[in-house]
Amino acid sequence: MTNKTKNNLLLVFCVLCLVSLSGCAGFFKKPVELKGVAGVMPYSGKKARLAIADFEIKTIKANNEIGTTLRQLLLTSLEGTSRFEIGKTGDLIISVSVVEFQPQGSGGSSGLGGGGGSASGELGGLLGNITNKAHIAWEVRIVDAVSSQVLDTTQIKTQAADNNPPVGLGSIGDLKLENVLSEYNNTPLGKAIRLCLAETVRYIVQKTGQEYYKY
């Protein structure tokens, strides 16, 4: 074998190694890490005033007690962005209707995220066939309190399973589910609730116009 042939073979071997390593790097991709609260960048400045209406329950698998606890979780998550003052009255009213609440299902494919808000792309992704999954979905409306005009509306739906990889959600990832939801802290539904909160916070931040930040 000539030196030229050996060199060519060595070159081909090196190229194949680089391709292989590149594929492995993509396969072992790190989980998505969202900075700040639910991926919202740290903020210091004037705040917008919000009021969060009582959650409307439109599914037989949830009740008013669950709605009250979910509302409090959203309130806590929004306050954590340092962008909002939340009280009984506000320049904007956040209205939420819970349309799906499934603590556990079976079969099919499950992913993180999906539906509503820009977070879906980052949090989404099919994870294959699994048997223990849960999901939650709610409709969000942002209403101008003075004109009663609906400024924006969307549906946010998230699902999760036991074998989902960890996803960084800032302080929402450490948020404890309390009261009637406490039993779901370490379950797929607990993951789905936190993901839904994360997407909702980012959606509200993105849709709140700069003219509302005046306090």
PEBEL-V842577 format. One record per helix or strand of 2 or more residues. SS is the DSSP state (H for helix, E for strand). FROM is the first residue (numbers start at 1). LEN is the number of residues. Records with the same first field share a line. If there is no record, write none. Layout:
SS->FROM-LEN + FROM-LEN
//
This chain:
H->3-25 + 64-16 + 119-5 + 170-5 + 179-6 + 188-20 + 210-3
E->33-2 + 48-5 + 56-2 + 84-3 + 92-14 + 109-3 + 126-4 + 133-12 + 150-12 + 168-2
//
